[in-house]
Amino acid sequence: MASNRHLGRIIALQSLYEVVFRQACNDQSLDLMEITKRNKSRYKSSSKDDKFIDELINGVLEQSDDIDSRLQVLAPEWPLEQIARIDHLVLRMGAYELINNKDVPPKVVINEAVELAKSYGGDNSSKFVNGVLGSLLKETHPEEAAKGLETAEDKDDSENSKG
C-alpha cells in the first residue's frame, strides 16, 4: 500500500500542477475531473487507490487558501507566489496531509514530500520542503516533533557527511 500511496501522490501532484498551470494561463477549458481521470489512466495498472488520489487533489484545492496562509507564516522570507510552482504544490500537499490525514504518520508525510521535491523540484527544493513542513509539524503535531523525526533529507545529509 505504501508504494501505491507514493504513486497516488505523484498522480495528485501531476494533476494539481496541470490545474494550477492552466489556471495561470486563463485556460477556459480546464476540467479537473478530466485531468484527474487522464492522469489516473496512465497508471491504472499500478495505481489502486483512486479514493486517496481524489481526496488529496480535492482537499488541496479546497483548502489551498488556508494552507497557503499557514505556510506563509512558516516561511515569511519566501513569498509563496515567488517560489517554484512545483515546490509550492508539494508544500500544499504535505501540509494538507499533516493537517487533515490522521491515518498517515507525520514522518511518512514529510518523507513523501521530500521525495517528491527531490524528484520534481530544483536542487534545493527538498531541503526547503523539509524545513517548512518540519516547522508545520511542530505546530500540528508537537508530540511527534519532540521525538526528533529524521526525514529522508536528514538521512541523505548524514550519509553524505560520512564520506
C-alpha positions as CSV (number, residue, x, y, z in Angstrom):
1,M,0.0,0.0,0.0
2,A,2.8,2.4,0.8
3,S,4.2,2.4,-2.8
4,N,0.7,2.7,-4.1
5,R,0.2,5.8,-2.0
6,H,3.5,7.2,-3.3
7,L,2.2,6.7,-6.8
8,G,-1.0,8.3,-5.8
9,R,0.9,11.3,-4.6
10,I,2.7,11.5,-7.9
11,I,-0.6,11.4,-9.8
12,A,-2.1,14.0,-7.5
13,L,1.0,16.3,-8.0
14,Q,0.8,15.9,-11.7
15,S,-2.9,16.7,-11.7
16,L,-2.5,19.7,-9.4
17,Y,0.4,21.0,-11.4
18,E,-1.7,20.9,-14.6
19,V,-4.6,22.6,-12.9
20,V,-2.5,25.4,-11.5
21,F,-0.6,25.9,-14.7
22,R,-3.7,26.1,-16.8
23,Q,-5.4,28.4,-14.3
24,A,-2.3,30.7,-14.6
25,C,-2.8,30.7,-18.4
26,N,-6.5,31.5,-18.0
27,D,-7.4,28.3,-19.8
28,Q,-11.2,28.3,-20.1
29,S,-11.3,24.5,-20.9
30,L,-10.0,23.5,-17.5
31,D,-11.8,20.4,-16.3
32,L,-10.4,18.9,-13.1
33,M,-12.3,15.6,-13.5
34,E,-10.9,15.1,-17.0
35,I,-7.3,16.0,-15.9
36,T,-7.5,13.6,-12.9
37,K,-9.1,10.8,-15.0
38,R,-6.4,11.1,-17.7
39,N,-3.6,11.1,-15.2
40,K,-5.0,8.1,-13.3
41,S,-5.5,6.2,-16.6
42,R,-1.7,6.5,-17.3
43,Y,-1.0,4.4,-14.2
44,K,-4.2,2.3,-14.0
45,S,-2.3,-1.0,-13.9
46,S,-0.2,0.2,-10.9
47,S,-2.5,2.6,-9.0
48,K,-5.2,1.1,-7.0
49,D,-6.2,3.9,-4.5
50,D,-8.4,6.3,-6.5
51,K,-10.1,7.5,-3.4
52,F,-6.8,8.6,-1.8
53,I,-5.9,10.5,-5.0
54,D,-9.3,12.2,-5.3
55,E,-9.3,13.2,-1.6
56,L,-5.7,14.6,-1.9
57,I,-6.4,16.6,-5.0
58,N,-9.8,17.9,-3.9
59,G,-8.6,18.6,-0.4
60,V,-5.6,20.6,-1.6
61,L,-7.7,22.6,-4.0
62,E,-10.5,23.3,-1.5
63,Q,-8.1,24.3,1.3
64,S,-5.4,26.0,-0.7
65,D,-6.0,29.5,0.7
66,D,-6.0,28.3,4.3
67,I,-2.9,26.1,3.7
68,D,-1.1,29.0,2.0
69,S,-1.8,31.2,4.9
70,R,-0.3,28.8,7.3
71,L,2.7,28.1,5.0
72,Q,3.5,31.8,4.5
73,V,3.8,32.3,8.3
74,L,6.3,29.4,8.4
75,A,8.4,30.8,5.5
76,P,8.0,34.6,5.6
77,E,11.2,35.3,3.7
78,W,9.9,33.2,0.8
79,P,6.7,34.7,-0.6
80,L,4.7,31.7,-1.9
81,E,4.0,33.4,-5.2
82,Q,7.7,33.6,-5.8
83,I,8.7,30.0,-5.1
84,A,8.7,27.4,-7.9
85,R,5.2,26.2,-8.7
86,I,6.1,22.6,-8.1
87,D,7.7,23.3,-4.7
88,H,4.5,25.2,-3.7
89,L,2.3,22.3,-4.7
90,V,4.5,19.8,-2.9
91,L,4.2,22.0,0.2
92,R,0.5,22.3,-0.2
93,M,0.1,18.5,-0.5
94,G,2.3,17.8,2.5
95,A,0.6,20.5,4.6
96,Y,-2.8,19.2,3.6
97,E,-1.8,15.7,4.8
98,L,-0.2,16.9,8.0
99,I,-3.3,18.9,8.9
100,N,-6.0,16.5,7.7
101,N,-4.8,13.0,7.3
102,K,-4.6,11.4,10.7
103,D,-4.1,7.8,9.4
104,V,-0.7,8.6,7.8
105,P,2.2,9.1,10.3
106,P,3.6,12.7,10.1
107,K,7.1,11.2,9.4
108,V,5.8,9.5,6.3
109,V,4.0,12.6,5.1
110,I,7.2,14.7,5.3
111,N,9.4,11.9,3.8
112,E,7.0,11.6,0.9
113,A,7.0,15.3,0.3
114,V,10.8,15.4,0.4
115,E,11.0,12.6,-2.1
116,L,8.6,14.4,-4.4
117,A,10.6,17.6,-4.1
118,K,13.8,15.6,-4.9
119,S,12.2,14.0,-8.0
120,Y,10.4,17.0,-9.4
121,G,11.8,20.2,-7.8
122,G,15.1,22.0,-8.1
123,D,18.4,21.4,-6.4
124,N,17.4,22.9,-3.0
125,S,13.7,22.0,-3.1
126,S,13.9,19.0,-0.8
127,K,15.7,21.0,1.9
128,F,13.2,23.8,1.6
129,V,10.2,21.5,1.7
130,N,11.7,19.6,4.7
131,G,12.3,22.8,6.6
132,V,8.8,24.3,6.1
133,L,6.9,21.0,6.7
134,G,9.1,20.4,9.8
135,S,8.0,23.7,11.1
136,L,4.4,22.9,10.4
137,L,4.9,19.5,12.1
138,K,5.9,21.4,15.3
139,E,2.7,23.3,15.1
140,T,0.3,20.5,14.2
141,H,1.9,17.5,16.0
142,P,4.2,18.8,18.7
143,E,4.5,15.4,20.3
144,E,5.9,13.9,17.0
145,A,8.2,16.9,16.5
146,A,9.6,16.4,20.0
147,K,10.6,12.9,19.1
148,G,13.2,14.3,16.7
149,L,11.9,12.8,13.4
150,E,14.5,12.1,10.9
151,T,13.4,12.6,7.3
152,A,14.8,11.2,4.1
153,E,16.6,14.6,3.6
154,D,18.3,14.2,7.0
155,K,19.4,10.7,6.2
156,D,20.9,11.8,2.9
157,D,22.8,14.7,4.7
158,S,24.2,12.3,7.3
159,E,25.3,9.8,4.7
160,N,27.0,12.4,2.6
161,S,28.8,13.8,5.6
162,K,30.2,10.3,6.4
163,G,32.1,10.3,3.2
